[in-house]
Amino acid sequence: MHIALFIVYFLLLCLAITRLRFFNGQIRPAYLVLLFALHAAAGCIHTWIAFHFYPNHGDIWFFFKESLALKQALLANPVQFFSGIFFNGEAFNLTDTSKPLLTVQYNVLEYTNTFLNLLSFNNLYINTLLLSFPVFAGNVALFKVFYAVYHKPLPALCTLLLPSVLFWTSVVYKDGLFYMAVGFFYYCLLLVRKLFLKKGILLVICTCIMLLSRANALITLLPALAFLLLAEKKTISRRLTFSVVIVTVMIAAIAINVFMPAGILSAVSERQKDFQSLAGGSRMYLPLLAPTAASFLTVFPVALVNGFFQPLPGSGGKIIYTAFSVELVLIWVIVLFGCWLLIRKKGAMLSNFDISCLLFTIPALLIMGYMVPFAGAIIRYRSIYLPFLLAPLLNVICNRPAAALHTVDQWLYRNIMLMETGRKML
């Protein structure tokens, strides 16, 4: 029965993609359906790998199992269940953690699986397929933003086709929810032309989803967006805007550490201790971090290597990590070549949007390097940032007439994209 239900849901979702106006305008419908199928397949493959090679291990399976008990509570007493969600969050809290935000995040995943179980009859593969639809819509929203900015399909497709993005955002977990929310956030902020109130409500909803899925990512996302919005105002230079944002962030960080007992340095060091206390087969070298500037400076080289480049090919402890390490090497080859073009070629430069993407990504990878001592976790956490790292430099390469990628980009434009041209917005 589950197989037949999976097929029915898949066909209905494909039909919705071809009919809903949101999906129209850039990519041809047949390729949109193919991209959705690829996204859903990645989620099912991820789930299958977790089930067959790592049974009873990992958060995906844990939250699904917890949701089965929640579903029974829902069916047994719906009034008590919903009152527990909205008025007493601990009523059905099955997650044992002393951190309130983590508790809320875990509960969100449990409740998400619970309501999906009503439609899937307790099948995790169908849950994965159903959640793939809104997550894929968020991916398409981010694609629309990148395509409006670059007016090139190749950099924009980084949001949809990077293996790390496909694999880690396609299952019922925090990464997919955050990537969906950040896609809709950028879309509402830069492309939606609705009334200010409606737009504000949509942005608040997206921010809440980001807070409930990966709150620490907002630490670098908000300053990056502040730079973008200020730099687009022609009354202030980009260099001055960059300086103002950086100085403001530094002052805020110093003030937080001075006036709050658990400042940023303490928060990062405590989070690292949480990770260090865990067991795992992909542990990397990472010195213990103290909440002092001297300790952060000492650990900086290791954090830089871990956050930006680990795991190197052949390391990490698991075969599956080799694919992601090779992907990372290829990304860095493209990024470094793009940086070389920026330095050596006249006329090559980054836009305000490009700088904003890098302001979002580079500090986040460094913070990640300070906190996470496991290759598997760092691969997953890094996945949502890779499009923002790769697309700006890939666009620089595509702008060079002699670049081989320019030919690929033109082929994609002629064959994949609708022949509707949009103006470059930023």
N, C-alpha and C positions, 0 to 999 in steps of 0.2 A: 504493500500500500504506500509506503513512504517513497518508493521510487516513482510511482505514478503521480503522487502529490508533488514531488520535486519537479517533474516534467511539466505539470500543469502550471505551477507557480512560475517556472522559468519562462514558459511561453507567454503567460499573462504579463510578466514584467518586461519582456522584450516588446510586446505589443504596446505597452505604456510608453516605452522609450521612443517608439516611432510615432506616437500620437501626441505626446505632451509637448507643448510649445517651447518649454524651457530647453529641451534637448536639441531643438532645431536651430539652424543658422550657420553652423561652422562645419561639423563633420557630417559626411553623408550617412543616412540612417543605417544602411547595411553595415558600415564600419562601426557605428556606434553600438549596434547589437553585438558585433564581434568583440568589441572592447569590453562590453558588459559581460559577455560569456567568458572572456579571458579573466576578468576580475573575479567572477563567481567560481571559475575553475581553480584559480589560485587559492581561494579560500577553502575549497573542498580538499585540495591537495595538502594544504597546510594542516587541516583538521585530520586528514588521513595519516600524515606523517606523525603528528602528535599522538594519535591513537595507537598506531602500530609499532612505533619505535620508542615512544616515551609514555607508555600507558600509566594512567593515574598520576601523571606528573604535569605540572604547569597550571597556570591560572585559568586558561580557557576551559579545561575540563572541570576544574574546581568550581567555577561559577556556574557552569551548566548543571552539575550535580546539585549544588545548593538551590538552583532555581526549581528543581523538581519538587523539593519540599515546599518551596514558596507557592508553587502552583496548587499543591494539595491544600495549603492554607487558604488560598484564594477561593477555590471551589467550595471548601467547607464553610467558610464564613466571609463572604465578600465585603460586608460592611466593616467588620473588624480589620480585614486586610487593608482596605483603602484608608481607614482611619489611622492605621499604623504607619502608612506611608506619609500622610500629609500632616498628622498631628503628633505622632510619637515615633520618630525615626528608628528608635531602638526596638520597636515591637517585634519586627521580623528580622532584626540584624543577626545574621548568621556568621559574620566575619569577626574574628577576634583580633582587634588591633587597638592600640592606645592612641593612635593618631586620628583625630576627628575627620580631617579631609580625606585620608585614605579610606576610612570607614564609609564615608559618603560615596566615594568613587567606586568602591567594591559593591556597595548596595545598588548603585545605578546599573552595574553590569549584571548583578543577580536579577534585578527587576526586569531589565531588558530581556534577558533569557526567559524569564517567567512569562511575559506577555507573548513572546515569540512561540513559546511552547504551546500556547492555546491554538495557534495556527498550524504548527508543525506536528502536533501530537507527539511531542517530546523527542524530536529528532534534531540533533545538532547540525547536521548537514543542511537541513531545510532552514534552520535558524540562520545559518551562515548565508544562504542564498537570499533570504528575506532582508537581512541587514545590509547585504551587498547593494541593494537598490538605492537607499538613501546615501550610503557612503559613496557609491559610484556617481550619484548626482552631485555630491560635494566635490568629487574629483573633476567632474565636467565643469563645474562652476569655476574652479581654479584654472582649468584649461582655458576657459573663455577669457579670464583675466590675462593670462600669459599671452594668449593669441592676440588680444586687443592691444597689448603693450608692444609685442615684438612683430606682430603680423607675419609670423613665420611658424609653420606647423612643427618643425623639428624641436626648437626650444620649448614650445608649449606642450608637446607630447611627453616631455620629461615628467609632467605631473601625472601621467596615466600609465606609462609603460616601463618605468624603471623597475627591475626585478624586486628590489628591496621594498618599494612602495606597494607593488602588487601583493607580495607575499605577506607583509606584516600588517597591512591595513585592511585585508580582505576577510578577517575573522571577527568573531564577536569579542572584541577587546578594546582597550582604551585608545590604541593607536589609530584605528579606523575612525572612531568617533571624533578624535581631535582633528584628523586630517579632513574629515567631512566638514567640521565646524570652521576650520581655518579657510577652507575653500569657499564656503558660503559667506564668511566674514569679508574676505577680499572682494568677492563678487558684489555684495551689498554695498560695501564702502566705495568701490571704484566704478561700478557699472550700473547699479540700480539708480533710476532717476525718479523714485517715488517721493511722496511728501516726507518732510523731515521727520515727523513723528513715526510714521510707518517704518522708515529706514532705521531710525533709532531703536525701535522695538526689535527689529530683525538683528541688529548688531548686538543688542543686549542678550538676546537668546543665544546667538553664536558664542558670545563671550562666556556665558554660563556653561554651555556645553564644553568649551575648552577648559574652563576652570574645573569641571567635574571629570574631565578625562586626563588632562595633563597640565596641571596648574603651573608647574615650573617653566613651561615653555612661554608663558605670558611675560616672564621676566625680560626676555629679549625681543618678543614680538611687539610689545607696546612701544618701546623706544624706537624700534625700526619703523613702525607706522607713523610715529610722531615726526621722525625725520622726513618721511615721504610727503606727508601732508604739508609740513612747513616749507620744504624745498620746492614744492610745486607752486607756492605763492611767489610771484616774481619780484615782490618787494624786498626779498632778502636773498643773499647769495647762498649757493649751495655749500661753500666752504664754511661760511659763518653758521649756517644751519647745522651742519655736522658738528662743529665745535660746540655750539649751544647744547645740542642733545647729549653729546658725550660728557660735557662738564656737568650738566644737570643730573645725569645718571650717576656720575661719580659723587657729587654732593649728596644726592639722595642715599646712595649706598653708605657713605661715611656717616651721615646723620642716623640712619637706621642702626648701624653698629654702635654708635655712641649712646643713643638714647634708649635703645631696646636691649634687654639682656640677651635675647637670642637673635642676634643680628644676622646678616647675610653670611659672614664667615662661619659663625656657629651653625647656621642652618645647613650649609654645604658640608661642613665637617661631620655633623651629626648624621646627615644622610649617608655620607660615606661609611660611617661606622655601621649603619644599618646594613649596607651592602657587604661590608667586610665580615659581618657575623653570619652571612649566608654560606651555604655549601654549594659547590657547583664544579662541573668538570672543565669549564672554560676560563678559569681564573687567570688573570694577567697580573703582572707585577705592578703594584700601586702602593707607595708608601703611605703610612697612616698620616692623616691630615689633622693638624691642630688649628683652632680658630684664631690664628695669628697671621699677620702679613708675612712674617719671615717664613712660616711653614708653607704658605701658599707659593711663595717665590721658590722655595726649595723643591716643591713637588711639580712646579710648572713644566719643566721639560718632559717629565713622564706623562703628565696630564695632556700636554700638547700631542705627543705621539699617540697615546691611547685614544683620545677623542677624535683625532683627524685621520689616523692611518691604521689602527688596529681593527681586526686581526690581519696580520700580513699573510699572504698566500702560504698555505701549509701549516699555519698555526691556528690556535683556537680550540683544538681538541675534538672537533666533530667534522665529518666530511661535508655536511651541508654548508658549513661556514666558509668552505673554500670558494663556493660559487659567489658568495657575497664579498669575499676579499678580492676576488678577481674583478668583480664589478667595481669595487672601490678603486682599484688600481687604474682601471680604464677611465673612471670619472676624473681622477686626479691628473691623468695624462692630458685629458681635454681641458681641465681647469688651468693647468700650468701652461699649456700651449696658448690658451686664451690670454693668460697674464702676460706671456711673452709678446703677443701681438699688441697688447695695450702699451707695453713699454717701448717696443721697437717701431711700431707702425704709426705714422701720422694719421690723424683723423679717427683712430680707434679710441673710444672712450665709453665709460659706463654711464648709464642714465640714472636719474634719481631712483627709479624703481629697482634697478640693479643694485645700487648701493644699499637700499632698504633691505633687499633680500639677503645680502651678505651681512648686514648688521643683525639680522634675525638669526642667521645660521652660525657664523663664526664664534660669537660668544657662547652660544648654546652648546656647540661641540666641545669647547674648552671646559665649560662647567661640567659637562658629561664626563670628560676625561678625568676631572678631579674626583668625581663621585663614584663611578662605576668600575669595578675591578673584574668584570666578566665579559668575555668577548661576545657571547650570545646576547646579553642584555644591551650592550653598546651598539651592536648591529641593529637591533630592533628600535632602540631609541633614536638612532641616527637616521633611520629610513625616512622619516617625515621631513627632514631638513635637506636631503640630497637634491630634490628638484630646485630648491632655492639657491643651492650652491652651484649646480651644473648649468641651469638655463641661462643666467647672465653671461657666462663665459662662452657657452655654446653659441649664443647669439652673436658674440664678437667674432667668432670663427666664421659663422655663416655670412657675416657681412663682408668678408674678404672674397673678391671675385674668383680667386684662384683656389679657394678652399674646396677640398673634396666633399665636405659636408654640405656645401652650397648646392651641389647637384642633387644630393639626397633630399635636401629641403624642397627644392623645386619639384622633384618627382612626387613628394608627398602632397604638395600644394595642388598639383594637377590631378592626382588620382584619388586622394583621400578627402580633401576639403571640398566643400561646395564653392562654386566659382562666385562667391559673394564676398566682396572686399570690404573690410572694415577699416576705419581710420585708426592710425596709431594714436593711442590716447595719452600716454605719459612719456 
